[in-house]
């Protein structure tokens, strides 16, 4: 019987220097505020479940339908949501909106009207004043551009420390 995945997400992940730069920010903030550590990513689709092989095949199909995606992050924001406590919003969301729609289609889902292209920096809870201070502190250091060339399938069940990559496929096949 094929392994079942109870919670999975589809991510675009920065690699090279942009990925290292963003990971350093996430790790510094996690150390400073005693919050969770995670790999930098832009979630295209979440809330998936099913057999790992089927999720992998649908992710592969989505990847073949997408060209590499230019991502520009620039505005730091925060919300009273665990996974969006502090994040950098995508400056030019149209390509990410289209990638989200195409990925949702590969999984037989409609695009989410509230899809917000972003890269999280802190999971947890911070006071509003602290979020504003951090946005000011970061300044333009989090104005980051990268080209996502791979679609990643991650198991996101349980605590963040147990999340793991299940598969990765190059965009455009």
N, C-alpha and C positions, 0 to 999 in steps of 0.2 A: 504494500500500500504506500502511495506517495506521501511524503511529509506534508502536513497541513500547516499553513502559516495563518496565525490568528489576527495579526495586524501587520500591514506592510505599506510602504510609501515608495513613490517614485521621485528620485532626486536628480538635479543637475548639480555637479560639484566642481568647484574651481580647483585646478591643479597648478603646479609650478609655483612661481613667486606669489601670484594673487592668493592661491590656496594657503600657502605658508603664512602670509601676512594676516589673513583673516583668522586662521587657526591660532596664531599668536595672540590676537585680540581676544578670542573666545577663551583661551586658556588663562590669560591675565585676568580677565573679568571673573572667571570661575574661581580663581585663586583668591582674588580680592573680596568677593562677595559670598564665597563658599557655596557656589551654585554648580550645576551639572556641567560636565565637559562633553562636547560632541564635535563631530566633524562638520566643517562649514558646508552648507548646502542650500539650494533653493528647491523647496518642495513643489513639484508639479501636480502630484495627486497623492492623497492619503486615504486612510480608512478602507484599505483593501484587505481581503482575506480570501483564502482558498488553497488549493493544492499548489505547492511550490513550483512544480513543473508548469502548470497552467499560468501562474503569475509570471514566470520567467518567459514563457512563449509570448504572452501578451505584451510584456515589456520589450521583447525583441521586435515584435511587429510595430510597436509605437516608435522605437528607435529608427527603424528603416524608413518610416514616413517623415522623419524630421531631419532638417539640415542642422549643422552646428549653429548654436544660438549665442549671439553676442549679448552679454549681460553687463549692464552698467548699474552699479549700486552707488547711491549718493546721499540719501536723506535718512538720518537716524531718527527713529521714532520708538515709542513704547506704548504698550497697552496693558490693561489689567487682565492679561491672559498668560497662563504659564509658559506656553511655547512662543509667545510674542511679547515677552516682557520688554526686551530691548532688541531692535532689529534695524537693518539697513534696507530701505525700500529700493526697489528697482526704478531707476530714473526713466527708462524707456520700456514700459511694460508690454507694448503691443506684441513683440515677438514671443515673450513669455506667456501672454494670454493665449496666443495661437498654439504654442507648444502644449499648454495645459489642455486646450480643447481637443487637440489631436490625441493626446495621451488618454484623456477621459474616454474618447471614442473607442480607442483600442480595448478598453475595459468595459465597454457597453454602458457607459455612464454619460450623462449630460454634463457639460461644463458647469462649474460652480459659479453662480452670479457674483458671489462675494470673494472670488479668488483674488488674493493679494500677493503679487510677486515680491518676495523679500528674502533676506538671509538673516536668520536669527543670530544674535550675539550672546544673549542671556536667556536661559530658561529659569523661571522662578518668579520671585516677587521683589520689586524694588519700589521705593517711594517715588512719586512723581518728580519731586525735586531732584532726586538722585539721577533719574533718567535725563532730565534737562542738563544737569551738570556733566554727565557723561557725553551727551551730544556736543556740548560746548568743548569739552576736553578733547574729544576725538577730532573736532574740526574737519578739515578736508582729508585727514589721514584714512578715512573710510570711504572716500570717493574712489571706488575700485572698478576696474573693467577686466573681464575675462571672457574667453570663448569656451562655452561648454561643448565638448565634443563627444560626450558619453552619457548615456541614460543609465542610472543606477537604481536597482531594486534592493530595498532594505527591509529587513524584518524590524519592525518598531514596536514589538510586543514587550510589555513589562517595563522595568526601569531602563533609563537611557543607557546605563552601563551594560545592559544585555543586548542592545541593538547591534545588528550585524548585517553586512552586505551579503546578499544572496546571489546577485548576478549584475553584470555590467555589459552594455552593448554600445558599439559606436553609432553615433547619429549618422543617418544616411546609409546605413548598412555596412 
